Every structure is written in C-alpha cells, then in structure tokens.
Amino acid sequence: MSESSHESSESADRIVSGYAFTGPALDLGALLWDGTCLPDHQIRIPLSMLNRHGLVAGATGTGKTKTLQLIAEQLSASGVPVFLADVKGDVSGISAPGVPGEKVQERAKDVAQDWQPTGHPCEFYALGGIGPGIPVRATVTSFGPVLMSKVLQLNQTQEQSLGLIFHYADAKGLELVDLKDLRATVAFLVSDQGKPELKGIGGLSTVTAGVILRALTAFEQQGASEFFGEPEFDTSEFLRTAADGRGTVSVLELPAVQDKPQLFSTFLMWLLADLYTDLPEVGDLEQPKLVFFFDEAHLLFNGASKAFLDSITQTVRLIRSKGVGIFFVTQTPKDVPADVLAQLGNRVQHALRAFTPDDAKALKATVKTFPRSEYDLEELLTQLGTGEAVVTVLSEKGAPTPVAATRLRAPQSLMGPVEPAVLDQAVKASLLYSRYAEPIDRESAYEKISAEQAAAEAVAEAAAASVEAEKQAKAAEKAARSAPKPDPSLAEQVVGSGLFRSLARSIGTQLGREISRSIFGTAKRRR
C-alpha cells in the first residue's frame, strides 16, 4: 500500500471511529472517501441523541425527503413515535412496503444494507379536515396571541393589542373557540358598550381594532375558519405506539394548504408548543418520546416577529428535556435563525448548488457551520449525488462526531404517495376518526356577547318606550287642560232652564208628575 493510500485509509478509519457507538443507533449509510463508498465503514446516529434536534438540508431534488423517511421508519421500528409534516404529499408511502428494483438493490449493496420492503403503522391527519386525514383543530385561546399575530401578519403594537384582547376574554370567561369568537370580542371592545371595559388595563384603539378585523377577514377567506374550533385535537395522540410495539408515524397531510405556508407552518409551531406545555420533564432518555420532522422549515421563519422567534427558540431549547426531538428540513442552514440553528446537534447536509453569487455565499456560510473537517467541504457539497450527504451528529457523550460524507441507505417503505383510495380507507378505519371528524359548535364568546348585546338592546328599547309613553301621557294631559269646553247638550239645556226648575218644584203634584213623564218619555201607557 502506498503512503498516500495508507494515510487515506487512516483518515477514513479516524472518521468512522467517531461513529462506533455502544448503545442503540440508527443506520444512515456508508462512508464516502476519495470518491469510493466503503460499506464496512458505517455512519450512524445514537438513538439517545435524537432529542438533541437536527437539520436535514440541501437543494431541491437532492433527497431530503427520502432522508427523513429513512430516519422516520427506523425510529418507528425502534418503538419511537414520529410526526411528519407532508407538505408535498409524497410521504404517505411510509405506511406501505417499498417496491424492489434495480436501483434499490444497487444502493443496498453499496452500503451493506439488508433491504426488506416494510410498511409502518401510520395515522393520517389534515388541518381542520381540509384534505384527506383526521381533522386537527385548535381553539383560538390555545393558539394564543403570539402565534395568531404571526398568521395575521400583525406588527408589534398590534400584537400587544391582541394580547390585551386575549387577556380580557380570559378574565371575563369568554371562550375564544373559533374565529367568530375573536371577531365578536374585538368588535365589542371598540363599541360604545365595550370601550369602558378596557380602560383599567389600557384601551384598544379603533384603528388597531380595524386592522385586526381586516386581517381576520383575509385569514377567513383563506379557509382558516376550518382550522379553529372543537373538538380540539389532543397532541398526546402523537405519542402512541402500535400493538406490535412500533412507534406510530403521524403524517399531517398538507398538500391542500401548501399555498398557505404561513398558516400551516405556524400551526405546526402550535403543535410543538402544545406538546411542550403538556409533557412532564424527563431529562435525557435512552430514546426520545417523539421525533418531530418540520418540512419546508424556512416558511416558519419568514417575516416572523421577534416575539415569535423568541417563542420558537425557547421551545426548541426546552422541549429536549420533555423527550421530544425536532428535525428541521429546509434548503440551507441560513434558512434557520442562528439561535435555533445552535440547538441542532445532528446534521445531514445534502448537495448545494452554486449557480449564482447568492448560492456561492450560502455555500460558504454552510461550510462555516460544520466542525473542522478532513474534507474540502466547499468543493464536496457541490459534488454530492442524489442520496448522498455530509453528516455530523452528537456522540453518546454529547460531542460532535467527525464530518462524514455518506452514501445514505434506501428507505424500506414506499418512496412516493399511496393511492388516494388507500389513504382515504386508512383515515376512515382509524379509531380516532369518530372522535375528531365532526365539528362541535358550543356556546362561546360570540354567543355570550351576542346575548349580552341583545339583552342590552332590549333594555334600551324598553327604556326608550317608557320615556316615549310618559312623553305622550304628558302631552295628552296638557292637551286636555287647554281644550275649549263643548256646547251643552239638549238634555243639559232643558235641565238648566227656568221651566224645568218650575216643573221640579211642582213635581209632587199629580199634574207635575204627568208633565215630567211626558217630557222624559216615561208617560203612562194608555190602556
């Protein structure tokens, strides 16, 4: 063996020694060195380190989706539940066995993989029931003002005002279940009846309220009303395992809403935040409770407010101690804020392109995010083929492993979507479908405010009617006092005449009685 070959072999051995873990680990692939795939040099990731989060990055078409599928199916086989956000609709195949083929067999041979077609237990979900899947809904209250501000694209001042509205609703027992509840509460607080309610804690300007209401209208026109309501989804459903002990793979089908990236990315953040709130502290485990794959992650951070970014950073930093790992899947590391990127200990970087000055700049920035390497990473990252990547993970001691160019294994499940009819059948057969399929519309803020306003209007109408009646009575009394006296009637004239008085004096006489009767029509009848 020549000296250069010997040094090359030593370098390869030095790299692979960093991946010789003693505990359970997932197999990623075989080492690439000097343009050769070395099947005896396996690159792995410790199962216990998957709650330290990770990043799968690379240009379009380099195999990112297949990589997350490869990791997800091995996690499931190890008994770890998995959550996948399926933005493009091509991950549902993880539920079905893969199809043998020449390319698959060739890849398996290259990386010393015992490839067996295997499907995995899956549940399919959809945001609010738009698209195939069990409906996943959230109440406006649980979504919270920070996430809601993100999807409504509010500025910092408007976000603070929205927080005030949420605080008021909570203090008054007004349940914000759906968007009409939020709309009714905002409208009420700028009405004449509602303005005094906020004076003690700071008012809500009509201009800000108008911005929020217009943003809500635009949001509803995107179909967002479907995502808010009850029954609210219990995110602990994502932590289930199948009867055979494998972890359930929860696939959130997003193709029907992929033109609303800000909505679904923020909704995914709600799922994480809700898990963080509900799960107990467990520290470091032998294997995570759940691994969450966040595809098209750059959409989450575009146009995000400082409060929103702070919320993401805190969630990523602290959810590790709850036993949850997060993998962001995007094109380049620069798509992820530095504070978040610093939390991602496991890295699988697929090829990058350098066609433009911006691409070249992104490439240099990516290289700087890796530990010192025995490779020329700037050159290597532009030469990797599909299904190849540069890998560095955290060892069982928590230290970064050497950077390793890797030819990745082939997923053993179907690399593509299942048929729509198969997907629909799987959804309807789920035990969760009957629990979440039908929406519930109970009394909440909208109904309570409407009832209160109706009662107030009824009281106001009654008061106005009383005032009007009193006014009319006074007018009638005044008219009666000022009206001219009417002319006396014929009977009154007769009674008041001198003749009648004379007749009355003689009423005791028979003659007087007869005359009197004849005048009043009471004369004796003749027989």
ZIWO-V183495 format. One record per pair of residues at least 12 apart in sequence whose ideal C-beta (glycine too) atoms are under 6 Angstrom apart, sorted by sequence separation. I is the first residue (numbers start at 1). J is the second residue. If there is no record, write none. Layout:
i->(I & I)
j->(J & J)
This chain:
i->(31 & 56 & 238 & 149 & 390 & 391 & 29 & 190 & 16 & 28 & 189 & 390 & 391 & 169 & 190 & 27 & 145 & 389 & 145 & 25 & 26 & 98 & 190 & 388 & 25 & 97 & 165 & 12 & 25 & 97 & 145 & 165 & 387 & 25 & 97 & 24 & 96 & 186 & 19 & 95 & 316 & 16 & 19 & 21 & 69 & 8 & 94 & 186 & 313 & 317 & 95 & 186 & 313 & 316 & 309 & 334 & 354 & 12 & 352 & 371 & 332 & 373 & 297 & 334 & 297 & 298 & 183 & 297 & 333 & 351 & 370 & 265 & 289 & 290 & 291 & 292 & 293 & 294 & 295 & 332 & 141 & 265 & 288 & 140 & 235 & 301 & 333 & 288 & 298 & 139 & 222 & 261 & 283 & 285 & 235 & 276 & 350 & 235 & 281 & 349 & 179 & 282 & 348 & 349 & 140 & 273 & 161 & 272 & 276 & 279 & 348 & 76 & 347 & 179 & 73 & 161 & 346 & 26 & 179 & 345 & 158 & 178 & 239 & 178 & 239 & 238 & 158 & 177 & 152 & 39 & 37 & 39 & 30 & 29 & 140 & 137 & 139 & 138 & 137 & 130 & 137 & 136 & 128 & 128 & 127 & 151 & 151 & 151 & 150 & 147 & 133 & 121 & 132 & 131 & 147 & 121 & 123 & 131 & 130 & 121 & 122 & 123 & 124 & 125 & 126 & 130 & 143 & 120 & 122 & 124 & 127 & 138 & 127 & 83 & 94 & 81 & 150 & 92 & 91 & 146 & 146 & 82 & 86 & 146 & 79 & 81 & 89 & 80 & 81 & 82 & 83 & 84 & 85 & 86 & 87 & 79 & 86 & 76 & 76 & 87 & 76 & 85 & 231 & 80 & 80 & 87 & 81 & 82 & 83 & 84 & 87 & 231 & 85 & 229 & 230 & 75 & 68 & 51 & 48 & 50 & 47 & 50 & 185 & 68 & 184 & 188 & 184 & 181 & 181 & 64 & 181 & 184 & 180 & 177 & 51 & 175 & 176 & 175 & 56 & 174 & 51 & 53 & 53 & 54 & 55 & 56 & 57 & 51 & 50 & 57 & 57 & 67 & 64 & 63 & 62 & 55 & 62 & 53 & 54 & 53 & 132 & 54 & 55 & 56 & 57 & 58 & 59 & 132 & 52 & 58 & 59 & 59 & 118 & 119 & 133 & 132 & 111 & 113 & 116 & 110 & 111 & 134 & 134 & 135 & 134 & 107 & 124 & 104 & 123 & 98 & 98 & 98 & 96 & 94 & 93 & 93 & 96 & 63 & 93 & 62 & 63 & 93 & 92 & 93 & 90 & 92 & 90 & 89 & 92 & 73 & 70 & 73 & 70 & 52 & 69 & 49 & 66 & 43 & 45 & 46 & 43 & 11 & 43 & 37 & 23 & 31 & 32 & 21 & 32 & 29 & 30 & 28 & 29 & 29 & 28 & 29 & 19 & 18 & 18 & 15 & 15)
j->(43 & 68 & 250 & 162 & 403 & 404 & 43 & 204 & 31 & 43 & 204 & 405 & 406 & 185 & 206 & 44 & 162 & 406 & 163 & 44 & 45 & 117 & 209 & 407 & 45 & 117 & 185 & 33 & 46 & 118 & 166 & 186 & 408 & 47 & 119 & 47 & 119 & 209 & 43 & 119 & 340 & 41 & 44 & 46 & 94 & 34 & 120 & 212 & 339 & 343 & 122 & 213 & 340 & 343 & 337 & 362 & 382 & 41 & 381 & 400 & 362 & 403 & 328 & 365 & 329 & 330 & 216 & 330 & 366 & 384 & 403 & 299 & 323 & 324 & 325 & 326 & 327 & 328 & 329 & 366 & 176 & 300 & 323 & 176 & 271 & 337 & 369 & 325 & 335 & 177 & 260 & 299 & 321 & 323 & 274 & 315 & 389 & 275 & 321 & 389 & 220 & 323 & 389 & 390 & 182 & 315 & 204 & 315 & 319 & 322 & 391 & 120 & 392 & 225 & 120 & 208 & 393 & 74 & 228 & 394 & 208 & 228 & 289 & 229 & 290 & 290 & 211 & 230 & 215 & 111 & 110 & 112 & 111 & 111 & 228 & 229 & 232 & 232 & 232 & 226 & 233 & 233 & 226 & 227 & 227 & 262 & 263 & 266 & 266 & 266 & 253 & 242 & 253 & 253 & 270 & 246 & 248 & 256 & 256 & 248 & 249 & 250 & 251 & 252 & 253 & 257 & 270 & 249 & 251 & 253 & 257 & 270 & 267 & 238 & 249 & 239 & 308 & 251 & 251 & 307 & 308 & 247 & 251 & 311 & 245 & 247 & 255 & 247 & 248 & 249 & 250 & 251 & 252 & 253 & 254 & 247 & 254 & 246 & 247 & 258 & 249 & 268 & 436 & 287 & 288 & 295 & 290 & 291 & 292 & 293 & 296 & 440 & 295 & 439 & 440 & 291 & 293 & 288 & 286 & 288 & 287 & 291 & 445 & 329 & 445 & 449 & 446 & 444 & 445 & 329 & 446 & 449 & 446 & 444 & 320 & 444 & 445 & 445 & 327 & 445 & 323 & 325 & 326 & 327 & 328 & 329 & 330 & 325 & 325 & 332 & 333 & 348 & 350 & 350 & 350 & 344 & 351 & 343 & 344 & 344 & 423 & 346 & 347 & 348 & 349 & 350 & 351 & 424 & 345 & 351 & 352 & 353 & 412 & 413 & 427 & 427 & 407 & 409 & 412 & 407 & 409 & 432 & 433 & 436 & 436 & 410 & 427 & 410 & 430 & 412 & 413 & 414 & 414 & 413 & 413 & 414 & 418 & 386 & 416 & 386 & 387 & 417 & 417 & 418 & 416 & 418 & 417 & 417 & 423 & 411 & 409 & 413 & 411 & 394 & 411 & 394 & 411 & 391 & 393 & 396 & 404 & 374 & 406 & 407 & 396 & 404 & 405 & 396 & 407 & 406 & 407 & 406 & 407 & 408 & 408 & 409 & 401 & 401 & 402 & 402 & 404)
